[in-house]
Amino acid sequence: MKITPENIIQHELIGLFARVVESKDPTFINVEGKIVDETQKTLLFLSKNGKIKRIPKAICIFYIFLPDGITVKVDGKVLVGRPQDRIKKIPRKKW
């Protein structure tokens, strides 16, 4: 399945480029890089200078850049939890 703004929560984020655009902690604002790992509560960014920065999901809002050039604004609160459990947070259509 192709990654789109509608289904980004169901996909692997590792390998995508992201930027923090809002945060309760101002030191995280404008931190950007390639997502290289994900834990239950954090994303790890590899910055252009080669340093790893651990970003808490719950207090940040991210721009995530998809491979086809689309930018998606994602509230980190919807990312909190184990990556494999994120699919359960998606409301299902009633058939």
N, C-alpha and C positions, 0 to 999 in steps of 0.2 A: 504494500500500500504506500502510495506517495505521501510524503509529509506535507501537510497543508496547515493553514492557520486554524482550521476547524478541528483537526485531529492531532495537533502538536503534543498534547498531554499524553497521548497513547504511544508516542515514539521515544526512541533513545535520543537523549540530548547530547551525549558525548560526541565530540567532533564538530559541533556547531559553534559558531562565533556568537558571543553575547556581550551585552553592556548593561550595567546597572544604571537605571535612569532616575529612580527614586529609592530612598532608604530612610529608615528612622535613624540610622547612624550616618551622618554626613561624610564620613571617611570612605564609605563604599561607593558614593555617587561618582559616576563616570569611570569606574573600574571596568575594564573590558578585556576580553581575550577568548581563546578557544576553550570550550568546556572539555576538560580532560578526565574528570571523574565526578561522581555524584554519590552522596551519602543520603541518609534519611533527612538530614536537616541542612545540608550544605551543597554548594556547587564549587568545584575547584577549577579556576581559570588559569590558563597558561598565558601570561602577558607577552607582549612583543619583546620585552627585554629578557625573557626566559625564566621569569620568576613565577612561582605558583602562589595564587591568592585564594584563600578559602572564604567564600561568600555565604552568609546565612540566607536561606531561602525565605523564611517567614517575615523578615523585615524589609525585603527588597522587592522592587518591581523591575523587570528585565525587558530589554529589547533582545529578541532572539532572531538571528538572521538565518533564514532558510536557504538551502542550496540554490533555489531558483531566483534568489534576490529579494524575496518578500521579507519584510520585517514584521515580527509579531510582538505585541506588548503582552507580557505574561506576569500576572501577580504571583510572586513567589509562594504565597500561601497555598495555591493550588498544587504546587510541586512538592510540598512537605509530605514526607512519607517515603517508604521504600519505593524505588523506581518501578519495580515490578507490580506494585499495588496501585499505581496511579490510574490505571485503566478502570478501576472500580469507582473512581470519582466521577466518571463521565455519565451524565444522565442518559439512559437508554430510551430510544423511541418506543412508544407503545404500538404494537402491531394490531 
